[in-house]
Amino acid sequence: MKQEIKQLAADIGVDDVGVCSVNGYHSPRSPAIDTLFPAARSIVVLAFGGLAGCEGVNPYIAMNGRLDLGAFSRSCSYRIARFIEKRLGGRASTAASFPFATRRSRRASARSAATTS
């Protein structure tokens, strides 16, 4: 199952993907997984790098790039969740991580997760 998810993610343009057990996930910045999706056993995390324009000096262009990145990341997350349900027989939910992390030293990024049971 893990390899099939990773292959689909690569095929649709996700920059990086990871899969872990919910038992190993603890974040002080996120609610407990069991409060969001009690039956979840695994978490699929998708990572996306932004285009160079997301860090541009023109705020209009930068914001449009970030909005496009958000739309793309949500679409990929949903497609992978549907794949988990339709092709792999699991159950899935999606959650996006916002705001986008930005620093002058690196490009904008977004993370999305699909939880599976």
N, CA, C and O atoms as a DFTB+ gen file, in Angstrom:
468 C
 N C O
     1  1       0.819      -1.190       0.000
     2  2       0.000       0.000       0.000
     3  2       0.870       1.264       0.000
     4  3       0.589       2.211      -0.734
     5  1       1.916       1.276       0.817
     6  2       2.782       2.441       0.944
     7  2       3.445       2.786      -0.387
     8  3       3.484       3.954      -0.775
     9  1       3.966       1.784      -1.085
    10  2       4.636       2.030      -2.360
    11  2       3.661       2.534      -3.416
    12  3       4.013       3.398      -4.219
    13  1       2.447       2.007      -3.427
    14  2       1.450       2.467      -4.401
    15  2       1.101       3.941      -4.170
    16  3       0.957       4.706      -5.124
    17  1       0.968       4.325      -2.918
    18  2       0.670       5.724      -2.581
    19  2       1.832       6.617      -2.996
    20  3       1.620       7.678      -3.584
    21  1       3.053       6.197      -2.695
    22  2       4.232       6.988      -3.052
    23  2       4.369       7.131      -4.565
    24  3       4.751       8.193      -5.056
    25  1       4.062       6.076      -5.298
    26  2       4.153       6.139      -6.755
    27  2       3.120       7.108      -7.320
    28  3       3.443       7.918      -8.189
    29  1       1.874       7.034      -6.835
    30  2       0.849       7.965      -7.302
    31  2       1.264       9.398      -6.982
    32  3       1.137      10.283      -7.827
    33  1       1.757       9.629      -5.776
    34  2       2.178      10.981      -5.393
    35  2       3.237      11.509      -6.354
    36  3       3.156      12.655      -6.797
    37  1       4.218      10.692      -6.676
    38  2       5.263      11.105      -7.619
    39  2       4.671      11.374      -8.994
    40  3       5.056      12.338      -9.657
    41  1       3.742      10.535      -9.428
    42  2       3.132      10.677     -10.749
    43  2       2.332      11.968     -10.895
    44  3       2.261      12.527     -11.989
    45  1       1.727      12.449      -9.806
    46  2       0.881      13.649      -9.916
    47  2       1.610      14.927      -9.519
    48  3       1.000      15.996      -9.481
    49  1       2.914      14.835      -9.220
    50  2       3.702      16.038      -9.007
    51  2       4.013      16.420      -7.573
    52  3       4.499      17.524      -7.326
    53  1       3.748      15.540      -6.623
    54  2       4.092      15.817      -5.229
    55  2       5.618      15.757      -5.102
    56  3       6.248      14.847      -5.640
    57  1       6.208      16.714      -4.397
    58  2       7.666      16.765      -4.274
    59  2       8.217      15.730      -3.305
    60  3       9.310      15.208      -3.524
    61  1       7.493      15.425      -2.249
    62  2       7.946      14.411      -1.295
    63  2       6.723      13.853      -0.588
    64  3       5.714      14.539      -0.429
    65  1       6.825      12.599      -0.166
    66  2       5.711      11.944       0.531
    67  2       6.285      11.030       1.598
    68  3       7.324      10.397       1.410
    69  1       5.591      10.979       2.712
    70  2       5.977      10.079       3.792
    71  2       4.747       9.428       4.381
    72  3       3.656       9.997       4.348
    73  1       4.921       8.238       4.919
    74  2       3.833       7.502       5.551
    75  2       4.320       7.059       6.922
    76  3       5.422       6.526       7.052
    77  1       3.501       7.279       7.944
    78  2       3.883       6.850       9.289
    79  2       2.652       6.363      10.044
    80  3       1.517       6.617       9.641
    81  1       2.892       5.675      11.121
    82  2       1.825       5.216      12.002
    83  2       1.332       6.387      12.847
    84  3       2.123       7.244      13.240
    85  1       0.034       6.429      13.126
    86  2      -0.477       7.486      14.002
    87  2       0.106       7.361      15.401
    88  3       0.189       8.356      16.122
    89  1       0.509       6.161      15.799
    90  2       1.085       5.964      17.127
    91  2       2.391       6.714      17.309
    92  3       2.732       7.084      18.432
    93  1       3.122       6.947      16.246
    94  2       4.389       7.636      16.337
    95  2       4.291       9.133      16.112
    96  3       5.308       9.827      16.114
    97  1       3.077       9.642      15.916
    98  2       2.900      11.060      15.594
    99  2       2.477      11.854      16.825
   100  3       1.436      11.589      17.427
   101  1       3.299      12.826      17.183
   102  2       2.969      13.723      18.290
   103  2       3.437      15.115      17.893
   104  3       4.622      15.322      17.631
   105  1       2.522      16.063      17.850
   106  2       2.893      17.421      17.489
   107  2       2.200      18.403      18.424
   108  3       0.980      18.358      18.581
   109  1       2.966      19.282      19.042
   110  2       2.345      20.284      19.905
   111  2       1.573      21.334      19.109
   112  3       0.804      22.105      19.683
   113  1       1.776      21.368      17.787
   114  2       1.112      22.367      16.945
   115  2      -0.122      21.828      16.234
   116  3      -0.755      22.554      15.467
   117  1      -0.476      20.567      16.477
   118  2      -1.623      19.951      15.807
   119  2      -2.503      19.248      16.825
   120  3      -2.019      18.787      17.859
   121  1      -3.799      19.165      16.532
   122  2      -4.654      18.370      17.425
   123  2      -4.305      16.889      17.314
   124  3      -3.749      16.448      16.308
   125  1      -4.631      16.136      18.340
   126  2      -4.397      14.685      18.307
   127  2      -5.183      14.076      17.151
   128  3      -6.338      14.432      16.918
   129  1      -4.548      13.156      16.431
   130  2      -5.179      12.538      15.267
   131  2      -6.504      11.881      15.627
   132  3      -7.461      11.953      14.855
   133  1      -6.571      11.236      16.799
   134  2      -7.817      10.546      17.157
   135  2      -8.978      11.505      17.384
   136  3     -10.127      11.063      17.404
   137  1      -8.724      12.801      17.557
   138  2      -9.822      13.767      17.659
   139  2     -10.333      14.172      16.280
   140  3     -11.447      14.679      16.150
   141  1      -9.521      13.949      15.256
   142  2      -9.914      14.282      13.888
   143  2     -10.484      13.085      13.142
   144  3     -11.484      13.200      12.433
   145  1      -9.845      11.947      13.305
   146  2     -10.208      10.732      12.563
   147  2      -9.902       9.543      13.466
   148  3      -8.837       8.938      13.341
   149  1     -10.820       9.194      14.378
   150  2     -10.539       8.194      15.412
   151  2     -10.071       6.828      14.893
   152  3      -9.318       6.141      15.583
   153  1     -10.495       6.425      13.709
   154  2     -10.140       5.099      13.198
   155  2      -8.791       5.076      12.473
   156  3      -8.359       4.019      12.013
   157  1      -8.130       6.216      12.367
   158  2      -6.886       6.291      11.593
   159  2      -5.799       5.408      12.183
   160  3      -5.636       5.314      13.400
   161  1      -5.059       4.760      11.282
   162  2      -3.906       3.945      11.664
   163  2      -2.614       4.486      11.074
   164  3      -1.530       4.241      11.605
   165  1      -2.732       5.225       9.970
   166  2      -1.553       5.755       9.281
   167  2      -1.793       7.197       8.869
   168  3      -2.932       7.644       8.734
   169  1      -0.693       7.914       8.672
   170  2      -0.742       9.286       8.167
   171  2       0.124       9.343       6.917
   172  3       1.257       8.862       6.911
   173  1      -0.419       9.934       5.865
   174  2       0.324      10.167       4.636
   175  2       0.571      11.672       4.575
   176  3      -0.378      12.456       4.566
   177  1       1.826      12.075       4.534
   178  2       2.175      13.494       4.498
   179  2       2.763      13.822       3.130
   180  3       3.680      13.151       2.656
   181  1       2.224      14.854       2.509
   182  2       2.674      15.294       1.196
   183  2       3.377      16.633       1.344
   184  3       2.906      17.495       2.087
   185  1       4.484      16.825       0.659
   186  2       5.214      18.087       0.708
   187  2       5.338      18.670      -0.691
   188  3       5.552      17.950      -1.667
   189  1       5.199      19.985      -0.767
   190  2       5.224      20.692      -2.041
   191  2       6.143      21.893      -1.947
   192  3       6.064      22.666      -0.992
   193  1       7.007      22.052      -2.923
   194  2       7.839      23.245      -3.006
   195  2       7.142      24.285      -3.862
   196  3       6.457      23.954      -4.829
   197  1       7.321      25.524      -3.502
   198  2       6.696      26.598      -4.264
   199  2       7.537      27.016      -5.456
   200  3       8.727      26.712      -5.529
   201  1       6.913      27.705      -6.376
   202  2       7.624      28.261      -7.522
   203  2       8.438      29.467      -7.078
   204  3       8.182      30.039      -6.018
   205  1       9.404      29.848      -7.875
   206  2      10.256      30.992      -7.539
   207  2       9.424      32.254      -7.321
   208  3       9.789      33.094      -6.498
   209  1       8.322      32.401      -8.038
   210  2       7.472      33.578      -7.904
   211  2       6.825      33.716      -6.538
   212  3       6.408      34.811      -6.160
   213  1       6.736      32.620      -5.790
   214  2       6.153      32.673      -4.441
   215  2       7.013      33.498      -3.500
   216  3       6.527      33.971      -2.472
   217  1       8.276      33.676      -3.833
   218  2       9.200      34.455      -3.001
   219  2       9.576      35.770      -3.675
   220  3      10.518      36.442      -3.254
   221  1       8.845      36.132      -4.713
   222  2       9.173      37.343      -5.457
   223  2       8.922      38.607      -4.665
   224  3       8.261      38.590      -3.626
   225  1       9.459      39.703      -5.173
   226  2       9.293      40.991      -4.497
   227  2       7.918      41.595      -4.739
   228  3       7.479      42.453      -3.973
   229  1       7.235      41.162      -5.789
   230  2       5.902      41.671      -6.066
   231  2       4.895      40.870      -5.251
   232  3       4.716      39.679      -5.507
   233  1       4.225      41.496      -4.263
   234  2       3.315      40.748      -3.397
   235  2       2.126      40.146      -4.145
   236  3       1.623      39.095      -3.748
   237  1       1.673      40.784      -5.208
   238  2       0.557      40.258      -5.987
   239  2       0.942      38.929      -6.643
   240  3       0.185      37.959      -6.588
   241  1       2.107      38.894      -7.255
   242  2       2.581      37.672      -7.915
   243  2       2.869      36.595      -6.877
   244  3       2.532      35.428      -7.075
   245  1       3.498      36.993      -5.764
   246  2       3.802      36.026      -4.713
   247  2       2.520      35.402      -4.156
   248  3       2.454      34.187      -3.972
   249  1       1.507      36.222      -3.889
   250  2       0.255      35.698      -3.340
   251  2      -0.434      34.772      -4.338
   252  3      -0.966      33.733      -3.946
   253  1      -0.434      35.126      -5.603
   254  2      -1.034      34.251      -6.609
   255  2      -0.319      32.912      -6.675
   256  3      -0.957      31.868      -6.816
   257  1       1.008      32.941      -6.573
   258  2       1.767      31.695      -6.554
   259  2       1.399      30.839      -5.355
   260  3       1.242      29.625      -5.481
   261  1       1.262      31.463      -4.192
   262  2       0.891      30.717      -2.981
   263  2      -0.525      30.160      -3.075
   264  3      -0.789      29.041      -2.636
   265  1      -1.432      30.944      -3.647
   266  2      -2.806      30.449      -3.831
   267  2      -2.834      29.258      -4.783
   268  3      -3.544      28.281      -4.546
   269  1      -2.060      29.345      -5.858
   270  2      -1.974      28.217      -6.788
   271  2      -1.382      26.987      -6.106
   272  3      -1.860      25.870      -6.305
   273  1      -0.347      27.196      -5.306
   274  2       0.265      26.090      -4.575
   275  2      -0.740      25.454      -3.619
   276  3      -0.789      24.230      -3.496
   277  1      -1.541      26.274      -2.944
   278  2      -2.564      25.746      -2.046
   279  2      -3.598      24.923      -2.789
   280  3      -3.978      23.843      -2.334
   281  1      -4.056      25.422      -3.926
   282  2      -5.042      24.686      -4.721
   283  2      -4.458      23.369      -5.223
   284  3      -5.125      22.336      -5.188
   285  1      -3.214      23.410      -5.688
   286  2      -2.570      22.199      -6.187
   287  2      -2.393      21.174      -5.067
   288  3      -2.665      19.989      -5.261
   289  1      -1.940      21.623      -3.901
   290  2      -1.710      20.690      -2.792
   291  2      -3.016      20.067      -2.311
   292  3      -3.048      18.880      -1.985
   293  1      -4.086      20.844      -2.263
   294  2      -5.389      20.280      -1.861
   295  2      -5.888      19.266      -2.884
   296  3      -6.453      18.236      -2.518
   297  1      -5.679      19.558      -4.163
   298  2      -6.095      18.637      -5.216
   299  2      -5.330      17.312      -5.114
   300  3      -5.924      16.239      -5.217
   301  1      -4.027      17.393      -4.913
   302  2      -3.218      16.172      -4.781
   303  2      -3.630      15.368      -3.558
   304  3      -3.752      14.145      -3.622
   305  1      -3.842      16.052      -2.455
   306  2      -4.246      15.381      -1.223
   307  2      -5.574      14.652      -1.428
   308  3      -5.738      13.510      -0.997
   309  1      -6.508      15.314      -2.082
   310  2      -7.812      14.700      -2.330
   311  2      -7.680      13.508      -3.278
   312  3      -8.315      12.476      -3.067
   313  1      -6.865      13.645      -4.313
   314  2      -6.684      12.533      -5.260
   315  2      -6.083      11.312      -4.572
   316  3      -6.485      10.182      -4.847
   317  1      -5.134      11.534      -3.690
   318  2      -4.524      10.411      -2.979
   319  2      -5.520       9.794      -2.001
   320  3      -5.574       8.572      -1.868
   321  1      -6.303      10.615      -1.322
   322  2      -7.328      10.079      -0.420
   323  2      -8.350       9.240      -1.196
   324  3      -8.758       8.176      -0.731
   325  1      -8.759       9.713      -2.365
   326  2      -9.694       8.936      -3.203
   327  2      -9.060       7.622      -3.658
   328  3      -9.729       6.589      -3.689
   329  1      -7.791       7.656      -4.006
   330  2      -7.063       6.448      -4.407
   331  2      -7.057       5.443      -3.253
   332  3      -7.302       4.255      -3.459
   333  1      -6.780       5.920      -2.051
   334  2      -6.774       5.046      -0.877
   335  2      -8.135       4.381      -0.701
   336  3      -8.213       3.189      -0.406
   337  1      -9.201       5.146      -0.882
   338  2     -10.540       4.578      -0.705
   339  2     -10.971       3.700      -1.878
   340  3     -11.447       2.583      -1.675
   341  1     -10.808       4.193      -3.083
   342  2     -11.335       3.488      -4.266
   343  2     -10.475       2.305      -4.701
   344  3     -11.013       1.258      -5.060
   345  1      -9.158       2.451      -4.677
   346  2      -8.272       1.414      -5.196
   347  2      -7.710       0.492      -4.131
   348  3      -7.474      -0.690      -4.382
   349  1      -7.492       1.042      -2.925
   350  2      -6.837       0.252      -1.886
   351  2      -7.809      -0.241      -0.810
   352  3      -7.422      -1.007       0.073
   353  1      -9.061       0.197      -0.883
   354  2     -10.074      -0.284       0.053
   355  2      -9.979       0.288       1.461
   356  3     -10.614      -0.223       2.384
   357  1      -9.188       1.348       1.633
   358  2      -9.084       1.978       2.947
   359  2     -10.106       3.087       3.114
   360  3     -10.965       3.296       2.258
   361  1     -10.001       3.781       4.212
   362  2     -10.815       4.966       4.461
   363  2      -9.858       6.124       4.646
   364  3      -8.780       5.955       5.215
   365  1     -10.240       7.298       4.173
   366  2      -9.307       8.427       4.209
   367  2     -10.024       9.729       4.501
   368  3     -11.228       9.866       4.286
   369  1      -9.261      10.666       4.990
   370  2      -9.715      12.032       5.222
   371  2      -8.542      12.930       4.874
   372  3      -7.397      12.478       4.897
   373  1      -8.796      14.179       4.554
   374  2      -7.705      15.086       4.228
   375  2      -7.675      16.262       5.202
   376  3      -8.701      16.656       5.757
   377  1      -6.498      16.802       5.394
   378  2      -6.314      17.999       6.218
   379  2      -5.117      18.762       5.679
   380  3      -4.042      18.192       5.493
   381  1      -5.300      20.033       5.430
   382  2      -4.198      20.852       4.930
   383  2      -3.521      21.563       6.090
   384  3      -4.166      21.900       7.082
   385  1      -2.249      21.783       5.966
   386  2      -1.468      22.487       6.973
   387  2      -1.227      23.899       6.483
   388  3      -0.540      24.098       5.481
   389  1      -1.777      24.876       7.170
   390  2      -1.596      26.281       6.819
   391  2      -1.212      27.041       8.071
   392  3      -1.496      26.517       9.148
   393  1      -0.619      28.175       8.056
   394  2      -0.248      28.894       6.832
   395  2       0.984      28.279       6.209
   396  3       1.663      27.446       6.809
   397  1       1.250      28.698       5.021
   398  2       2.415      28.211       4.310
   399  2       3.653      28.673       5.058
   400  3       3.737      29.825       5.485
   401  1       4.590      27.794       5.213
   402  2       5.851      28.154       5.858
   403  2       6.692      28.922       4.854
   404  3       6.965      28.421       3.763
   405  1       7.098      30.111       5.204
   406  2       7.957      30.886       4.311
   407  2       9.101      31.477       5.114
   408  3       8.923      31.935       6.243
   409  1      10.243      31.456       4.525
   410  2      11.440      32.085       5.091
   411  2      12.240      32.631       3.918
   412  3      12.173      32.099       2.810
   413  1      12.961      33.646       4.156
   414  2      13.776      34.216       3.075
   415  2      14.799      33.224       2.549
   416  3      15.203      33.297       1.388
   417  1      15.215      32.304       3.395
   418  2      16.265      31.368       2.987
   419  2      15.741      30.171       2.210
   420  3      16.531      29.381       1.694
   421  1      14.429      30.021       2.116
   422  2      13.902      28.901       1.344
   423  2      12.572      29.272       0.703
   424  3      11.954      30.271       1.070
   425  1      12.147      28.479      -0.238
   426  2      10.917      28.749      -0.961
   427  2       9.708      28.346      -0.139
   428  3       9.829      27.580       0.817
   429  1       8.544      28.857      -0.508
   430  2       7.311      28.534       0.201
   431  2       7.020      27.041       0.090
   432  3       7.340      26.411      -0.918
   433  1       6.419      26.488       1.123
   434  2       6.059      25.087       1.080
   435  2       4.688      24.903       1.701
   436  3       4.226      25.730       2.487
   437  1       4.060      23.827       1.341
   438  2       2.777      23.471       1.931
   439  2       2.792      21.995       2.225
   440  3       3.457      21.222       1.536
   441  1       2.062      21.600       3.245
   442  2       1.966      20.187       3.579
   443  2       0.500      19.811       3.637
   444  3      -0.333      20.589       4.103
   445  1       0.193      18.639       3.172
   446  2      -1.147      18.093       3.272
   447  2      -1.029      16.676       3.778
   448  3      -0.023      16.002       3.553
   449  1      -2.058      16.233       4.457
   450  2      -2.020      14.864       4.982
   451  2      -3.323      14.165       4.673
   452  3      -4.392      14.775       4.695
   453  1      -3.228      12.896       4.389
   454  2      -4.390      12.030       4.257
   455  2      -4.248      10.966       5.333
   456  3      -3.248      10.249       5.371
   457  1      -5.225      10.860       6.192
   458  2      -5.160       9.823       7.217
   459  2      -5.930       8.621       6.740
   460  3      -6.985       8.760       6.123
   461  1      -5.417       7.446       7.019
   462  2      -6.030       6.222       6.526
   463  2      -6.322       5.259       7.660
   464  3      -5.668       5.269       8.703
   465  1      -7.308       4.440       7.428
   466  2      -7.602       3.393       8.400
   467  2      -7.707       2.069       7.691
   468  3      -7.952       1.045       8.328
